[in-house]
């Protein structure tokens, strides 16, 4: 059963050091005259180039590929710092780019011409798509800054991609650059090759390409048809929701990019929806949302747009820039079984006593008690 409440997000405003996080477009680059071709080298012997100075510290790997990352898990990575000098080097600080990444090497020493392993843990967000993070490492007595880059694709064990002219690459539907894509197909594929069944698409029985669920056995991949070409701006879905029977991929989501689905929020959310997964009626499930550029501001209250699901603040963790608000969703014992989608309204206050209120979409599948 699908229970949806439409969220109308107001135009972004500024709140005591915050900047609006509404969707923006990019202007095409202006025409530029081509740079003149370099003059050919004069004939004769060319002196040997001077050797390039060696950085005091080198990082391996230069970029750490974390591959596919399951939403709401923690992945581990490992870097190696090499000291290229004759003196020990002490790490003054290691600063992650977000609260999702943790590293503990402050005060550790890299011996002369030695190495130091740097284990890093990154909490994977709920939203599918490309996720990157970095850690900047500063050293005592050195101007050198080492940057540890890592990234991967957040994907459920069943990966959703759009089908465009035979290509299956984007983890979203791009109907912004081509409005004709309000009608088309998506590809749902089990990353590990395990067969599965699609139970619903946007709360309705799925329409397949080349598959008949009445006669064909479950497969590890499908093409599923969608059509919201007749939708108005009010009814155009912002996310395509797919329900499967895989225990580790029950509720999947896919962003729909369209002129009517731009999200302009008052609060700079780290994501624009909360996928709370699956919960049994009469139980509670955790969820969380990051607020960017929050400083020392904190959430002071939350309310649910679904009378069958109560939402409360369990904890808040800040790093001086962003804050991670940890929530609890309490499902009523009488909640209807099926997919629930509803607005969660949050009020956030800054140290000056100013507050702002905004809503974000939450969805969860409720199973029988």
C-alpha positions in Angstrom: 0.0 0.0 0.0 1.4 3.3 -0.9 0.9 6.3 1.3 2.4 9.5 -0.1 2.3 13.0 1.1 3.5 15.7 -1.2 6.3 17.9 0.1 6.6 21.5 -1.1 10.0 22.8 -0.3 10.5 26.5 0.0 13.2 28.6 -1.7 16.5 28.4 0.0 17.4 31.1 2.5 20.4 32.0 4.6 20.6 31.1 8.3 23.5 32.5 10.3 26.4 31.3 8.2 24.5 28.7 6.1 24.1 29.2 2.4 21.2 27.8 0.4 21.6 24.4 -1.1 19.0 24.6 -3.9 19.6 22.9 -7.2 21.6 25.1 -9.6 22.4 24.8 -13.3 25.7 25.5 -15.1 26.0 28.0 -17.8 27.9 26.9 -20.9 31.4 27.9 -21.1 32.2 31.0 -23.3 34.1 30.7 -26.5 37.8 31.1 -26.2 40.4 31.7 -28.8 42.7 28.7 -29.0 46.1 29.0 -27.2 49.0 29.6 -29.5 51.0 26.5 -30.3 54.4 26.4 -28.6 57.4 27.4 -30.7 59.5 24.6 -31.8 62.7 24.0 -29.9 65.9 25.4 -31.4 68.2 22.8 -32.8 71.2 21.7 -30.8 71.8 19.9 -27.6 69.1 20.3 -24.8 70.6 20.4 -21.3 69.3 17.8 -18.9 66.3 19.0 -16.8 67.0 19.6 -13.2 65.7 16.7 -11.0 62.3 17.4 -9.4 62.4 17.7 -5.6 60.9 14.8 -3.8 57.9 15.4 -1.5 58.7 14.7 2.1 55.7 12.4 2.3 54.1 10.3 -0.5 50.7 8.6 -0.4 49.8 5.3 -1.9 47.4 4.6 -3.5 46.9 8.1 -5.0 43.1 7.3 -5.2 41.5 4.5 -3.3 38.7 2.8 -5.3 36.2 1.3 -2.8 34.1 -0.3 -5.6 30.4 -0.9 -4.9 29.4 0.1 -1.4 26.1 -1.1 0.3 24.1 1.8 1.7 24.1 2.3 5.4 27.2 0.2 6.0 30.8 1.1 6.9 33.6 0.4 4.5 37.3 0.2 5.4 40.2 1.5 3.4 43.9 1.6 3.9 46.6 4.1 2.8 50.4 4.0 3.2 52.4 7.2 4.0 56.1 7.1 3.1 58.6 9.4 4.8 61.2 10.3 2.1 63.5 12.2 4.5 66.2 11.4 7.0 64.2 12.7 9.9 61.1 11.3 11.7 57.8 13.1 10.7 55.0 13.6 13.3 51.4 13.9 12.1 49.9 17.0 13.5 46.3 16.5 12.4 44.3 14.4 10.0 41.1 16.2 8.9 38.3 14.2 7.1 36.1 16.1 4.7 32.9 14.9 6.4 31.6 13.3 9.5 31.1 10.1 7.6 34.9 9.4 7.6 37.0 8.6 10.6 40.8 8.2 10.9 43.0 8.1 14.0 46.6 8.9 13.3 47.1 12.3 15.1 50.5 12.3 16.9 51.8 9.2 15.1 55.3 9.2 13.8 56.6 8.1 10.4 60.2 6.9 10.8 62.9 8.2 8.5 62.5 6.4 5.1 59.8 4.4 6.7 56.1 4.0 6.3 52.9 4.3 8.2 49.7 2.4 7.4 46.6 4.6 7.7 43.3 2.7 8.2 40.2 4.7 7.3 36.6 4.0 8.0 33.8 5.6 5.9 30.1 5.4 6.8 28.2 4.9 3.6 25.1 7.1 3.0 21.7 5.7 2.1 21.5 7.4 -1.2 22.7 5.5 -4.3 25.3 7.2 -6.5 28.9 8.2 -6.5 30.4 8.9 -3.1 33.8 10.4 -2.5 35.7 11.6 0.6 39.1 12.8 1.5 41.4 13.2 4.5 43.9 16.1 4.7 47.0 15.2 6.7 49.3 18.0 8.2 52.7 17.4 9.7 54.7 19.1 12.5 57.2 21.6 11.1 56.3 21.0 7.5 54.2 23.0 5.0 53.3 19.7 3.2 49.7 18.6 3.1 48.9 15.1 2.0 45.5 14.4 0.6 44.0 10.9 0.9 41.3 10.5 -1.7 38.8 7.6 -1.8 35.5 6.9 -3.4 33.1 4.3 -4.8 29.5 3.8 -6.0 26.8 3.5 -3.4 24.6 0.7 -4.6 22.2 -1.8 -3.1 22.8 -5.5 -3.8 20.3 -4.9 -6.6 21.6 -2.0 -8.7 19.3 0.3 -10.5 20.4 2.2 -13.7 18.5 4.0 -16.4 18.3 2.6 -19.9 19.1 5.2 -22.5 19.8 4.1 -26.1 21.0 0.7 -24.8 23.4 2.2 -22.2 22.9 1.2 -18.6 25.2 3.6 -16.7 23.4 6.3 -14.8 22.0 5.5 -11.3 19.3 8.1 -12.0 16.7 9.1 -14.6 17.8 12.2 -16.5 14.6 13.7 -17.8 16.0 17.2 -17.3 18.2 17.3 -20.4 15.7 15.2 -22.3 12.0 15.5 -21.2 11.2 12.5 -23.3 12.8 10.3 -20.7 9.7 10.7 -18.5 8.8 7.5 -20.3 11.3 4.7 -20.6 12.9 1.8 -18.8 15.3 1.1 -16.0 17.7 -1.9 -15.5 17.6 -3.7 -12.2 20.5 -6.1 -11.7 21.7 -8.3 -8.8 25.3 -7.4 -8.4 26.2 -10.9 -7.1 24.0 -12.7 -9.7 21.4 -13.9 -7.3 17.9 -14.2 -8.8 15.2 -12.0 -7.2 11.6 -10.8 -7.7 10.4 -7.2 -8.2 7.3 -6.7 -6.1 6.4 -3.1 -7.0 7.5 0.0 -8.8 6.2 3.2 -7.4 3.8 1.1 -5.3 2.3 -0.6 -8.4 2.9 -4.0 -10.0 6.0 -3.8 -12.3 5.8 -3.8 -16.1 8.6 -5.9 -17.6 10.4 -6.0 -20.9 10.8 -9.5 -22.2 9.7 -11.2 -19.0 6.4 -12.8 -17.8 6.3 -13.4 -14.0 3.4 -15.8 -14.5 5.5 -18.2 -16.6 9.1 -17.3 -16.3 11.4 -18.2 -13.4 13.0 -15.3 -11.3 16.1 -13.8 -12.9 19.1 -11.8 -11.7 18.3 -8.8 -13.9 15.2 -7.2 -15.4 14.2 -4.2 -17.5 11.3 -2.4 -16.0 9.1 0.1 -17.7 8.1 3.4 -16.2 5.8 6.2 -17.5 5.1 9.5 -15.7 4.9 11.5 -19.0 1.3 12.6 -18.1 2.3 13.8 -14.6 1.9 17.4 -13.6 4.6 19.3 -11.7 2.6 18.6 -8.6 2.4 14.8 -9.2 5.8 14.2 -10.8 7.7 11.8 -8.4 11.2 13.0 -7.3 12.3 9.4 -6.7 11.5 6.1 -8.4 10.9 3.5 -5.6 11.4 -0.2 -6.3 10.5 -3.0 -3.9 12.1 -6.4 -4.2 12.0 -9.7 -2.3 15.7 -9.7 -1.5 16.2 -9.3 2.3 19.2 -7.1 1.7 17.5 -4.9 -1.0 13.9 -4.6 -0.1 13.5 -0.9 -0.8 15.5 0.8 -3.6 15.3 4.4 -4.8 16.4 6.2 -7.9 16.5 10.0 -8.4 14.3 11.4 -11.2 15.9 14.6 -12.5 13.4 16.9 -14.2 12.4 20.5 -14.4 9.6 19.8 -12.0 11.7 17.8 -9.4 14.3 20.4 -8.5 14.7 20.5 -4.7 15.4 23.9 -3.1 15.6 23.5 0.6 15.9 25.8 3.5 18.1 23.4 5.4 21.2 22.2 3.5 20.6 18.5 3.8 23.3 16.1 2.9 20.7 14.0 1.1 17.2 14.8 -0.1 15.4 11.8 1.2 15.7 9.2 4.0 15.4 5.6 3.0 14.6 3.9 6.3 14.4 0.4 4.7 12.1 -2.1 6.3 10.5 -2.3 9.7 7.9 -4.6 11.3 4.7 -3.0 12.7 5.1 -2.3 16.4 8.9 -1.9 16.2 11.4 0.9 15.7 14.2 1.5 13.1 17.1 3.9 13.1 17.6 6.5 10.4 19.8 9.5 10.1 20.4 12.7 8.0 23.4 15.0 7.6 23.0 18.7 7.7 25.9 20.5 5.9 27.4 23.8 6.9 25.6 23.6 10.3 28.5 24.7 12.5 27.3 24.4 16.1 23.6 24.5 15.1 21.5 21.6 16.2 18.1 20.1 15.5 15.6 20.9 18.2 12.5 19.0 17.1 11.1 16.7 14.4 7.6 15.7 13.5 6.2 13.0 11.2 3.7 13.5 8.4 2.4 9.9 8.8 0.2 9.3 11.9 1.3 5.7 12.0 5.0 6.5 12.3 6.4 8.6 15.1 9.9 10.2 14.7 12.3 11.2 17.4 15.8 12.5 17.7 18.1 9.9 19.2 21.5 11.7 19.0 23.4 14.4 17.2 27.1 14.3 16.2 28.9 17.4 14.9 32.4 18.1 13.7 32.2 21.9 13.7 31.0 22.0 10.1 28.3 19.4 9.5 26.1 17.6 12.0 24.7 14.1 11.7 21.2 13.8 13.2 20.4 10.3 14.3 16.6 9.5 14.3 14.3 6.8 15.5 11.2 5.8 13.6 8.6 4.1 15.8 6.1 2.1 13.7 2.6 1.8 15.2 1.4 -1.8 15.7 -1.6 -0.9 13.6 0.4 0.7 10.7 -0.8 -0.5 7.3 1.5 -3.1 5.7 3.4 -1.8 2.6 5.2 1.2 1.5 4.9 4.4 3.5 6.3 7.7 2.1 5.8 10.9 4.1 7.4 14.3 5.0 9.5 14.6 8.1 9.6 18.2 9.3 12.7 19.3 11.3 13.4 22.5 13.2 17.0 23.6 13.6 18.3 26.3 15.8 21.7 28.1 15.7 23.6 29.5 18.8 22.0 32.9 18.3 18.6 31.5 18.9 17.4 31.8 15.3 15.6 28.7 13.9 14.5 27.4 10.6 12.1 24.6 9.6 12.1 22.4 6.6 10.8 19.0 5.4 12.4 16.0 3.9 10.9 12.9 2.3 11.1 9.6 4.3 10.0 6.2 3.1 9.9 2.8 4.8 8.3 -0.6 4.1 6.2 -1.9 6.9 6.0 -5.6 7.3 3.4 -7.5 9.4 4.1 -7.6 13.1 
